[in-house]
């Protein structure tokens, strides 16, 4: 945002771009706030306007950019032609978009939001994206008459199914803002009824839980054959949620250990947009279904998969590691010599395969070019 070489010479002259140039959020101010190459935000705006061809600052929560630009022009009258070029580009774009005739376009599309066809598509995408990773002794699918306890901070939170950049930058937690969505808890109520499962949660996304809530949870868990624990990350995106430790909060891991210690069959559902170290969770879980960010209808898709109305078919688009770091002080080969928790493409389903009467068309292989056929 301060480079004449890139934004004038390369972009405008060499590439011939004559459209509107917009900064990313706060990037001009970051010349002061982050990079510390400008003494003030006002100086940062002046530097960017004088040295580049940027037309707009993305920050829409205040008008400081305009005020700082006017102050820069007052002190540097020779920059008027530069600012007029930006004004021309902005006006040209508004004319092309018809914004002077219709300042707030798109009213005709409002009725299309959450239409039935789009909701069905979203539901089908959620069904196909959820991945069954563990199913010990065929614990899933559950019978609709099964004794089930539901817990975990993601069990009744649509925001955690959707992640960041949902309505706002970091996304919204909770259910209040999502009128076309249902959480796992709500979909279980619709699918099997309130009498078929018990819900209680005191676990926070950072892994904390009060002693009283933990005691009550463990007490209820012990009264049910199955426990569904929806855990994972809260909504997040970008720099505020860069992590230096890929492990889930220790409290979440300890929570699953406490549930499993009661003898209940624990079904773990992580809702998250990136792979984490799960520690002892895979060993303590009877089943694991990766909800990932299955979005607004992920709760319904998850309920359908849990109870067998839908056969899980998703495959992991990521790899779940087992340890924090892979040592590289050894001979390098094209093979990964370290075991992952689950590899890229891993998946299970409820489908059973049986093979019988398997035969080879030959019992002796004479050389490397000799290829037997299996039938």
C-alpha positions in Angstrom: 0.0 0.0 0.0 3.0 2.2 -0.1 4.8 0.8 -3.2 4.9 2.9 -6.3 6.8 0.2 -8.1 4.1 -2.3 -7.7 0.9 -0.2 -7.7 2.0 2.4 -10.3 4.7 0.9 -12.5 3.6 -2.7 -12.5 -0.1 -2.6 -12.1 -1.1 0.6 -13.9 1.7 1.0 -16.5 2.9 -2.6 -17.3 -0.4 -4.4 -16.8 -2.6 -1.6 -17.9 -5.1 -1.9 -15.1 -7.4 1.1 -15.1 -10.0 0.0 -12.6 -10.6 0.9 -9.0 -7.8 -0.2 -6.6 -9.0 -1.0 -3.1 -6.8 -1.8 0.0 -7.4 -4.7 2.2 -8.9 -4.0 5.6 -6.8 -1.6 7.7 -3.7 -2.1 5.5 -3.1 1.6 5.0 -3.4 2.2 8.7 -1.1 -0.8 9.3 1.8 1.3 7.9 1.5 2.9 11.3 -0.2 0.3 13.5 1.8 -2.8 12.4 4.8 -2.0 10.2 5.8 1.2 12.1 7.0 3.0 9.0 4.6 6.0 9.5 4.5 8.1 12.7 0.7 8.4 12.6 -2.3 7.0 10.8 -2.7 10.4 9.1 0.9 10.2 7.8 0.2 6.6 6.6 -2.8 7.8 4.5 -0.7 10.6 3.0 2.1 8.2 2.1 -0.2 5.8 0.5 -2.1 8.4 -1.5 1.1 10.2 -2.7 3.1 7.1 -3.5 0.5 4.8 -5.1 -2.7 4.8 -7.1 -5.0 3.3 -4.4 -8.5 4.7 -4.8 -10.3 3.4 -1.7 -9.6 2.2 1.8 -11.6 -0.8 2.8 -12.2 0.4 6.3 -15.9 1.3 6.3 -16.5 1.9 10.0 -15.2 5.5 10.1 -14.5 8.4 7.7 -10.9 9.1 8.9 -9.5 8.1 5.5 -11.4 10.9 3.9 -10.5 13.5 6.5 -6.8 12.5 6.4 -6.9 12.7 2.6 -8.4 16.2 2.7 -5.7 17.3 5.1 -3.0 15.8 2.9 -4.5 17.7 -0.1 -4.5 21.0 1.9 -0.8 20.6 2.7 0.0 19.3 -0.8 -2.1 21.1 -3.4 0.0 19.5 -6.2 -1.7 16.1 -5.3 -5.1 17.3 -6.6 -4.7 15.7 -10.0 -3.7 12.5 -8.3 -6.9 12.5 -6.3 -9.0 13.5 -9.3 -7.8 10.3 -11.1 -9.1 8.2 -8.2 -12.4 10.1 -8.2 -12.8 9.4 -11.9 -12.2 5.7 -11.5 -14.7 5.4 -8.6 -17.4 7.4 -10.5 -16.8 5.3 -13.7 -17.3 2.1 -11.7 -20.5 3.5 -10.1 -21.8 4.4 -13.5 -21.0 1.0 -14.9 -22.9 -0.6 -12.0 -25.9 1.7 -12.2 -25.4 2.9 -8.7 -26.6 6.4 -9.4 -29.9 5.1 -10.6 -30.3 2.4 -8.0 -28.0 3.1 -5.0 -28.9 -0.2 -3.2 -29.3 -2.8 -5.9 -30.3 -6.4 -5.4 -33.8 -6.1 -3.8 -35.1 -8.5 -6.4 -32.8 -11.2 -5.0 -33.9 -11.0 -1.4 -36.7 -13.5 -1.9 -34.1 -16.0 -3.2 -32.3 -16.2 0.1 -32.8 -19.6 1.8 -35.1 -20.8 -1.0 -36.0 -24.5 -1.0 -33.7 -25.5 -3.8 -30.6 -23.9 -2.2 -31.4 -25.4 1.2 -31.6 -28.9 -0.4 -28.3 -28.3 -2.1 -26.7 -27.1 1.1 -28.1 -30.2 3.0 -26.8 -32.6 0.3 -23.3 -30.9 0.5 -23.3 -31.3 4.2 -24.3 -34.9 4.0 -21.5 -35.6 1.5 -18.8 -33.6 3.4 -19.1 -35.2 6.9 -16.5 -38.0 7.4 -16.8 -41.1 9.5 -13.4 -41.8 10.9 -13.9 -44.5 13.5 -16.7 -46.9 14.1 -15.6 -49.5 16.6 -17.7 -52.7 16.5 -20.2 -51.0 14.4 -21.5 -48.7 17.2 -23.1 -46.5 14.5 -25.7 -46.1 13.3 -27.7 -45.6 16.4 -31.2 -47.1 16.9 -33.8 -44.4 17.3 -34.7 -46.1 20.6 -31.1 -46.0 21.9 -30.3 -44.4 25.3 -28.3 -41.3 24.3 -26.8 -38.4 26.2 -25.7 -35.3 24.2 -23.1 -32.9 25.4 -20.3 -30.6 24.2 -20.0 -26.9 23.4 -20.7 -27.5 19.7 -23.8 -29.6 20.3 -26.2 -26.6 20.3 -24.2 -23.9 18.4 -24.8 -23.4 14.7 -22.1 -20.7 14.7 -19.5 -23.4 15.4 -20.7 -25.3 12.4 -20.2 -22.3 10.1 -16.9 -20.8 11.1 -15.5 -17.4 10.3 -16.7 -15.0 7.7 -20.3 -15.8 8.6 -22.2 -12.5 8.5 -19.1 -10.8 10.1 -15.3 -11.3 10.0 -14.9 -13.7 12.9 -18.3 -15.2 12.5 -21.1 -15.4 15.1 -21.4 -18.0 17.8 -24.7 -19.3 19.0 -28.0 -19.8 17.1 -29.8 -16.5 17.3 -28.5 -15.1 14.0 -29.2 -18.2 11.9 -32.9 -18.5 11.2 -32.5 -21.1 8.5 -30.2 -23.4 10.5 -30.5 -26.0 13.2 -27.9 -27.3 15.6 -27.2 -31.0 16.3 -29.4 -30.8 19.4 -32.4 -29.3 17.5 -32.1 -31.8 14.7 -32.0 -34.7 17.2 -35.1 -33.4 18.7 -36.8 -33.3 15.3 -35.5 -36.8 14.3 -36.0 -38.9 17.5 -37.8 -36.6 19.9 -36.9 -35.2 23.3 -37.7 -38.5 25.1 -34.9 -40.3 23.2 -32.0 -38.4 24.4 -30.8 -36.2 27.3 -28.9 -32.9 26.8 -26.6 -31.1 29.2 -23.4 -29.1 28.5 -21.1 -27.1 30.7 -18.0 -27.5 28.6 -16.5 -24.3 27.0 -14.7 -24.2 23.7 -11.4 -23.5 25.6 -11.8 -26.8 27.5 -12.9 -25.3 30.8 -15.8 -26.8 32.8 -16.9 -26.2 36.4 -16.5 -29.0 38.9 -20.2 -29.0 39.5 -21.0 -29.2 35.8 -18.5 -32.0 35.3 -20.0 -34.0 38.2 -23.5 -33.6 36.9 -22.4 -34.5 33.4 -20.6 -37.7 34.5 -23.6 -38.6 36.5 -25.9 -38.3 33.5 -23.5 -40.0 31.2 -23.5 -43.1 33.5 -27.2 -43.4 32.9 -26.9 -43.8 29.1 -25.5 -46.4 26.8 -24.3 -43.8 24.3 -22.8 -40.3 24.7 -22.5 -37.9 21.8 -19.9 -35.3 22.5 -19.7 -32.4 20.0 -16.4 -30.6 20.5 -13.8 -28.7 18.3 -13.1 -25.0 17.7 -15.3 -21.9 17.9 -15.7 -19.7 14.9 -12.5 -18.1 13.8 -10.5 -16.7 10.8 -7.2 -15.1 9.9 -4.6 -13.6 12.2 -6.5 -13.4 15.5 -6.8 -17.2 15.4 -3.4 -18.2 14.1 -2.3 -21.0 16.5 1.2 -22.1 17.6 -0.1 -25.4 19.1 -2.2 -27.6 16.9 -3.6 -29.6 19.9 -7.2 -29.2 21.0 -7.5 -27.5 24.4 -6.4 -30.1 27.0 -9.7 -29.7 28.8 -11.6 -31.1 25.8 -9.4 -34.2 25.8 -9.8 -34.6 29.6 -13.5 -34.2 29.2 -13.7 -37.1 26.7 -11.6 -39.2 29.0 -14.0 -38.5 31.9 -17.0 -39.5 29.7 -15.3 -42.7 28.5 -14.4 -43.7 32.1 -18.0 -44.2 32.9 -18.3 -47.1 30.4 -20.6 -45.3 28.0 -19.8 -45.6 24.3 -18.5 -42.1 23.4 -19.3 -40.8 19.9 -17.1 -37.7 19.3 -18.0 -35.1 16.7 -15.3 -32.4 16.1 -16.6 -29.3 14.3 -13.5 -27.5 13.1 -12.0 -26.1 9.9 -8.5 -27.4 10.4 -6.9 -30.6 11.7 -5.9 -30.8 15.4 -3.9 -33.1 17.5 -6.6 -35.2 19.2 -4.3 -36.8 21.8 -6.1 -39.6 23.6 -9.5 -38.8 22.1 -9.3 -41.5 19.3 -8.5 -44.2 21.9 -11.4 -43.2 24.2 -14.0 -42.8 21.5 -16.1 -45.7 20.2 -16.8 -43.6 17.1 -15.6 -40.3 15.6 -17.5 -38.3 12.9 -15.7 -35.3 11.6 -18.3 -32.6 11.2 -15.7 -30.1 9.9 -17.6 -26.9 8.9 -20.7 -28.5 7.5 -22.5 -25.1 7.8 -26.1 -24.2 8.2 -27.6 -27.6 7.6 -24.7 -29.5 9.1 -26.8 -30.2 12.3 -29.5 -32.0 10.2 -26.9 -33.9 8.2 -25.1 -35.0 11.3 -28.3 -36.3 13.0 -29.2 -38.2 9.8 -25.8 -39.9 9.7 -25.8 -40.7 13.5 -29.1 -42.6 13.2 -28.5 -44.2 9.8 -30.9 -42.2 7.6 -27.9 -41.2 5.6 -24.8 -43.4 4.9 -21.6 -41.3 5.4 -19.7 -40.9 2.2 -17.3 -38.0 2.8 -13.5 -38.4 2.6 -10.9 -36.3 4.5 -9.6 -33.4 2.4 -6.8 -33.0 5.0 -4.5 -35.1 7.1 -4.8 -35.4 10.9 -1.3 -35.7 12.4 -0.5 -37.7 15.5 2.4 -35.5 16.8 3.4 -31.9 16.7 6.5 -32.2 14.6 8.0 -34.7 12.2 11.7 -35.0 12.7 13.6 -34.3 9.5 17.2 -35.0 10.6 17.4 -38.2 8.6 17.8 -39.5 5.1 15.1 -38.0 2.9 12.9 -40.3 0.8 9.7 -40.0 -1.1 7.8 -41.8 1.6 6.5 -40.5 4.8 7.8 -42.8 7.5 5.6 -41.4 10.3 2.1 -42.6 11.1 -0.7 -40.1 11.0 -3.9 -40.3 13.0 -5.8 -40.3 9.7 -4.4 -39.7 6.2 -5.8 -37.5 3.4 -8.7 -39.4 1.8 -9.5 -41.5 4.9 -13.1 -42.5 5.4 -15.5 -45.2 6.5 -19.2 -45.9 5.8 -21.9 -48.2 7.1 -21.7 -50.4 4.0 -20.6 -54.0 4.6 -18.5 -55.8 2.0 -18.3 -59.6 1.8 -15.9 -61.4 -0.5 -16.2 -65.1 -1.3 -14.8 -67.7 -3.7 -11.8 -65.5 -4.6 -9.6 -67.2 -7.2 -6.5 -66.4 -9.2 -6.2 -67.5 -12.8 -2.6 -68.8 -12.2 -0.7 -70.2 -9.3 2.8 -69.7 -10.6 4.3 -66.3 -11.6 7.2 -66.9 -14.0 8.6 -63.4 -14.2 8.0 -59.7 -13.5 5.9 -59.4 -16.7 3.6 -62.2 -15.7 0.4 -60.6 -14.3 -2.2 -62.8 -12.5 -5.9 -61.9 -12.6 -8.2 -62.0 -9.6 -11.8 -62.9 -9.8 
